[in-house]
Amino acid sequence: MPTTLFAKKANGDNPFGGGDNTPAASESSFSAAPAASSFAAAPAPTPTTITQGAPQMSQQTSAPQPMYNTQAGENAAQGADFVKNDNTDWINKKWRPVMGWVYMATCTSDFVLFPVLWSILQTLQGGQVTSQWQPLTLQGAGLYHIAMGAVLGIAAYGRTKEKVAGAS
């Protein structure tokens, strides 16, 4: 969509007043009964249409070219060493077991450790246990367990597919 801009005059005058050679518009010039201002004397500005992209270039319908096929891309790629991703980083290899250990630690804490500590704290404070621990991961309809089950299930399925395909 073309955008219309008003060009500045060559002599530096601004068609809206306040230019180099015209006095700035006063507050009274914007009232219901404007006084004589630079708006009346200024000729109508010439609209300039600017379109998105480069208007000088012709648009050709051809196959899309890669992003690096530009002069800037060629300059940036000069002398660059391209590294093949061989997935040997520890995070690529170990994320599945880490997710399992995190889930196991969360469940152990929320269902074993925290209830025991909660009961001990109540006993030390008041001498008796009056309320039981409410597991944090079961709040919100147990969405945490549903999400972790999905992540671990999909991870196990994906790893099984990798092993069947022969990946180590």
GROMACS elastic network, one bead per residue, 0.5 to 0.9 nm:
[ bonds ]
;  ai    aj funct       b0    kb
    1    51     6  0.67235   500
    1    52     6  0.74737   500
    2    49     6  0.61764   500
    2    50     6  0.57810   500
    2    52     6  0.72032   500
    3    48     6  0.82204   500
    3    49     6  0.57638   500
    3    50     6  0.55170   500
    3    51     6  0.64025   500
    3    52     6  0.85515   500
    4    47     6  0.60336   500
    4    48     6  0.56421   500
    4    50     6  0.65769   500
    4    51     6  0.89433   500
    5    46     6  0.85784   500
    5    47     6  0.57606   500
    5    48     6  0.52883   500
    5    49     6  0.64709   500
    5    50     6  0.75380   500
    6    15     6  0.85869   500
    6    45     6  0.60664   500
    6    46     6  0.61391   500
    6    48     6  0.61406   500
    6    49     6  0.88983   500
    7    10     6  0.88403   500
    7    14     6  0.87836   500
    7    15     6  0.88034   500
    7    45     6  0.68214   500
    7    46     6  0.63367   500
    7    47     6  0.66026   500
    7    48     6  0.65361   500
    8    11     6  0.84162   500
    8    12     6  0.67386   500
    8    13     6  0.68462   500
    8    14     6  0.58241   500
    8    15     6  0.71955   500
    8    45     6  0.79951   500
    8    46     6  0.87860   500
    9    12     6  0.54790   500
    9    13     6  0.54941   500
    9    14     6  0.64848   500
    9    15     6  0.75377   500
    9    45     6  0.81021   500
    9    46     6  0.89949   500
   10    13     6  0.74103   500
   11    14     6  0.89908   500
   11    20     6  0.83715   500
   11    21     6  0.82704   500
   12    19     6  0.64199   500
   12    20     6  0.58313   500
   12    21     6  0.72550   500
   13    16     6  0.86014   500
   13    17     6  0.75522   500
   13    18     6  0.78112   500
   13    20     6  0.56246   500
   13    21     6  0.58068   500
   13    22     6  0.65081   500
   13    42     6  0.89370   500
   14    17     6  0.55017   500
   14    18     6  0.64908   500
   14    20     6  0.75664   500
   14    21     6  0.85295   500
   14    22     6  0.77728   500
   14    42     6  0.87350   500
   15    18     6  0.84295   500
   15    19     6  0.76794   500
   15    38     6  0.79613   500
   15    39     6  0.70970   500
   15    42     6  0.59443   500
   15    43     6  0.75119   500
   15    44     6  0.76607   500
   15    45     6  0.65989   500
   16    19     6  0.78391   500
   16    24     6  0.85136   500
   16    25     6  0.78468   500
   16    38     6  0.75095   500
   16    39     6  0.64727   500
   16    42     6  0.81987   500
   17    20     6  0.89707   500
   17    22     6  0.61218   500
   17    23     6  0.63454   500
   17    24     6  0.50764   500
   17    25     6  0.54833   500
   17    37     6  0.80716   500
   17    38     6  0.55664   500
   17    39     6  0.66514   500
   17    42     6  0.84057   500
   18    21     6  0.79155   500
   18    22     6  0.57998   500
   18    23     6  0.52643   500
   18    25     6  0.62000   500
   18    38     6  0.83439   500
   19    22     6  0.52725   500
   19    23     6  0.69647   500
   19    24     6  0.69740   500
   20    23     6  0.79468   500
   22    25     6  0.88726   500
   22    38     6  0.66402   500
   23    26     6  0.86172   500
   23    37     6  0.81123   500
   23    38     6  0.68316   500
   24    37     6  0.84787   500
   24    38     6  0.76473   500
   25    28     6  0.81096   500
   25    29     6  0.62289   500
   25    30     6  0.81577   500
   25    37     6  0.64016   500
   25    38     6  0.67630   500
   25    39     6  0.81579   500
   26    29     6  0.54330   500
   26    30     6  0.75165   500
   26    35     6  0.89206   500
   26    37     6  0.78651   500
   27    30     6  0.57639   500
   27    31     6  0.72005   500
   28    31     6  0.53054   500
   28    32     6  0.85523   500
   28    33     6  0.79461   500
   28    34     6  0.60145   500
   28    35     6  0.64497   500
   29    32     6  0.83786   500
   29    33     6  0.76667   500
   29    35     6  0.53593   500
   29    36     6  0.72168   500
   29    37     6  0.62668   500
   29    38     6  0.89682   500
   29    39     6  0.86922   500
   30    33     6  0.79450   500
   30    34     6  0.59866   500
   30    35     6  0.85357   500
   31    34     6  0.54209   500
   31    35     6  0.84308   500
   34    37     6  0.77323   500
   36    39     6  0.80032   500
   36    40     6  0.70295   500
   36    41     6  0.88139   500
   37    40     6  0.60902   500
   37    41     6  0.74281   500
   38    41     6  0.53930   500
   38    42     6  0.61255   500
   39    42     6  0.54105   500
   39    43     6  0.82877   500
   40    43     6  0.79189   500
   42    45     6  0.82257   500
   50    55     6  0.79996   500
   51    54     6  0.75789   500
   51    55     6  0.65585   500
   52    55     6  0.75615   500
   53    57     6  0.88390   500
   54    57     6  0.58310   500
   54    58     6  0.87004   500
   55    58     6  0.76111   500
   61    64     6  0.87080   500
   62    65     6  0.85010   500
   65    68     6  0.84380   500
   65    69     6  0.67911   500
   66    69     6  0.55560   500
   66    70     6  0.85254   500
   67    70     6  0.69277   500
   67    73     6  0.74261   500
   68    71     6  0.81629   500
   68    72     6  0.76996   500
   68    74     6  0.66251   500
   68    76     6  0.87666   500
   68    77     6  0.81998   500
   69    72     6  0.82962   500
   69    73     6  0.60804   500
   69    74     6  0.67373   500
   70    73     6  0.50014   500
   70    74     6  0.60700   500
   70    75     6  0.85243   500
   71    74     6  0.50467   500
   71    75     6  0.61205   500
   71    76     6  0.85468   500
   72    75     6  0.50996   500
   72    76     6  0.61003   500
   72    77     6  0.85439   500
   73    76     6  0.50669   500
   73    77     6  0.60282   500
   73    78     6  0.86234   500
   74    77     6  0.51340   500
   74    78     6  0.62111   500
   75    78     6  0.54427   500
   75    79     6  0.89664   500
   76    79     6  0.82940   500
   76    80     6  0.77577   500
   77    80     6  0.52128   500
   77    81     6  0.84295   500
   78    81     6  0.88927   500
   83    86     6  0.88952   500
   85    88     6  0.80212   500
   86    89     6  0.82584   500
   87    90     6  0.83160   500
   87    91     6  0.87618   500
   87    92     6  0.58700   500
   87    93     6  0.73471   500
   88    91     6  0.84170   500
   88    92     6  0.67606   500
   88    93     6  0.68855   500
   89    92     6  0.54656   500
   89    93     6  0.66401   500
   89    94     6  0.87466   500
   90    93     6  0.51400   500
   90    94     6  0.57338   500
   90    95     6  0.79962   500
   91    94     6  0.52606   500
   91    95     6  0.54809   500
   92    95     6  0.61704   500
   92    96     6  0.87507   500
   93    96     6  0.76635   500
   93    97     6  0.87980   500
   94    97     6  0.56427   500
   94    98     6  0.61803   500
   94    99     6  0.87152   500
   95    98     6  0.50446   500
   95    99     6  0.61056   500
   95   100     6  0.86889   500
   96    99     6  0.52344   500
   96   100     6  0.64493   500
   96   101     6  0.88376   500
   96   151     6  0.89954   500
   96   152     6  0.73284   500
   96   155     6  0.64025   500
   96   156     6  0.78840   500
   96   159     6  0.87633   500
   97   100     6  0.50228   500
   97   101     6  0.61817   500
   97   102     6  0.85803   500
   98   101     6  0.50865   500
   98   102     6  0.60677   500
   98   103     6  0.85436   500
   99   102     6  0.51467   500
   99   103     6  0.61655   500
   99   104     6  0.85767   500
   99   148     6  0.82837   500
   99   151     6  0.82986   500
   99   152     6  0.71941   500
  100   103     6  0.51907   500
  100   104     6  0.61256   500
  100   105     6  0.86000   500
  100   148     6  0.87550   500
  100   152     6  0.69416   500
  101   104     6  0.50222   500
  101   105     6  0.60407   500
  101   106     6  0.84929   500
  102   105     6  0.51141   500
  102   106     6  0.60853   500
  102   107     6  0.86242   500
  103   106     6  0.50600   500
  103   107     6  0.61654   500
  103   108     6  0.85246   500
  103   145     6  0.85845   500
  103   148     6  0.71161   500
  104   107     6  0.52222   500
  104   108     6  0.60492   500
  104   109     6  0.85155   500
  105   108     6  0.50970   500
  105   109     6  0.60357   500
  105   110     6  0.85069   500
  106   109     6  0.52106   500
  106   110     6  0.60362   500
  106   111     6  0.84209   500
  106   137     6  0.83480   500
  107   110     6  0.51732   500
  107   111     6  0.57913   500
  107   112     6  0.77926   500
  107   137     6  0.80721   500
  108   111     6  0.54975   500
  108   112     6  0.53191   500
  108   113     6  0.64432   500
  108   114     6  0.85731   500
  109   112     6  0.56079   500
  109   114     6  0.56786   500
  109   115     6  0.84149   500
  110   113     6  0.64560   500
  110   114     6  0.55451   500
  110   115     6  0.72349   500
  110   133     6  0.88956   500
  110   134     6  0.86832   500
  110   135     6  0.55905   500
  110   136     6  0.66625   500
  110   137     6  0.70949   500
  111   114     6  0.66710   500
  111   115     6  0.64641   500
  111   116     6  0.89107   500
  111   133     6  0.87265   500
  111   135     6  0.65492   500
  112   115     6  0.57995   500
  112   116     6  0.64750   500
  112   117     6  0.88704   500
  113   116     6  0.54450   500
  113   117     6  0.62573   500
  113   118     6  0.85975   500
  114   117     6  0.50532   500
  114   118     6  0.58749   500
  114   119     6  0.85464   500
  114   133     6  0.73628   500
  114   135     6  0.83593   500
  115   119     6  0.62010   500
  115   120     6  0.86288   500
  115   132     6  0.72413   500
  115   133     6  0.51367   500
  115   134     6  0.80570   500
  115   135     6  0.81666   500
  116   119     6  0.52297   500
  116   120     6  0.62313   500
  116   121     6  0.86158   500
  116   133     6  0.85200   500
  117   120     6  0.50369   500
  117   121     6  0.60181   500
  117   122     6  0.85946   500
  118   121     6  0.51502   500
  118   122     6  0.62665   500
  118   123     6  0.86479   500
  118   129     6  0.87104   500
  118   131     6  0.89682   500
  118   132     6  0.76281   500
  118   133     6  0.63688   500
  119   122     6  0.51869   500
  119   123     6  0.61630   500
  119   124     6  0.86658   500
  119   128     6  0.83478   500
  119   129     6  0.59008   500
  119   130     6  0.86551   500
  119   131     6  0.82681   500
  119   132     6  0.73053   500
  119   133     6  0.78150   500
  120   123     6  0.50632   500
  120   124     6  0.61776   500
  120   125     6  0.86086   500
  120   129     6  0.81146   500
  121   124     6  0.51843   500
  121   125     6  0.61478   500
  121   126     6  0.86024   500
  121   129     6  0.86593   500
  122   125     6  0.51211   500
  122   126     6  0.58936   500
  122   127     6  0.68497   500
  122   128     6  0.62740   500
  122   129     6  0.54299   500
  122   130     6  0.74166   500
  122   131     6  0.83885   500
  123   126     6  0.56062   500
  123   129     6  0.57491   500
  123   130     6  0.88868   500
  124   127     6  0.57811   500
  124   128     6  0.79589   500
  125   128     6  0.81140   500
  126   129     6  0.78041   500
  126   130     6  0.88623   500
  129   132     6  0.74904   500
  131   134     6  0.89725   500
  133   136     6  0.88938   500
  134   137     6  0.89362   500
  134   138     6  0.80261   500
  134   139     6  0.82687   500
  135   138     6  0.55700   500
  135   139     6  0.70419   500
  136   139     6  0.55458   500
  136   140     6  0.87919   500
  136   142     6  0.88118   500
  137   140     6  0.77954   500
  137   141     6  0.86373   500
  137   142     6  0.59130   500
  137   143     6  0.76751   500
  137   144     6  0.59221   500
  137   145     6  0.70837   500
  138   141     6  0.59588   500
  138   143     6  0.73948   500
  138   144     6  0.74759   500
  138   145     6  0.77406   500
  139   142     6  0.56935   500
  139   143     6  0.78241   500
  139   144     6  0.86368   500
  140   143     6  0.60265   500
  140   144     6  0.81925   500
  141   144     6  0.84623   500
  142   145     6  0.54968   500
  142   146     6  0.65043   500
  142   147     6  0.88130   500
  143   147     6  0.60313   500
  143   148     6  0.84877   500
  144   147     6  0.52092   500
  144   148     6  0.60995   500
  144   149     6  0.84377   500
  145   148     6  0.51096   500
  145   149     6  0.58745   500
  145   150     6  0.84703   500
  146   149     6  0.51026   500
  146   150     6  0.62330   500
  146   151     6  0.87285   500
  147   150     6  0.51145   500
  147   151     6  0.62125   500
  147   152     6  0.86062   500
  148   151     6  0.50153   500
  148   152     6  0.59599   500
  148   153     6  0.81980   500
  149   152     6  0.52690   500
  149   153     6  0.57623   500
  149   154     6  0.83747   500
  150   153     6  0.50837   500
  150   154     6  0.59861   500
  150   155     6  0.83338   500
  151   154     6  0.53809   500
  151   155     6  0.60221   500
  151   156     6  0.85967   500
  152   156     6  0.60459   500
  152   157     6  0.85154   500
  153   156     6  0.51817   500
  153   157     6  0.61597   500
  153   158     6  0.85598   500
  154   157     6  0.50047   500
  154   158     6  0.59971   500
  154   159     6  0.84948   500
  155   158     6  0.50775   500
  155   159     6  0.60957   500
  155   160     6  0.85448   500
  156   159     6  0.51232   500
  156   160     6  0.61337   500
  156   161     6  0.86533   500
  157   160     6  0.51168   500
  157   161     6  0.63131   500
  157   162     6  0.87309   500
  158   161     6  0.50914   500
  158   162     6  0.62472   500
  158   163     6  0.87245   500
  159   163     6  0.61793   500
  159   164     6  0.85921   500
  159   167     6  0.89997   500
  160   163     6  0.51328   500
  160   164     6  0.61836   500
  160   165     6  0.85594   500
  161   164     6  0.51396   500
  161   165     6  0.61271   500
  161   166     6  0.86521   500
  161   167     6  0.88551   500
  162   165     6  0.50618   500
  162   166     6  0.62529   500
  162   167     6  0.52636   500
  162   168     6  0.76509   500
  163   166     6  0.50151   500
  163   167     6  0.53684   500
  163   168     6  0.66339   500
  164   167     6  0.75942   500
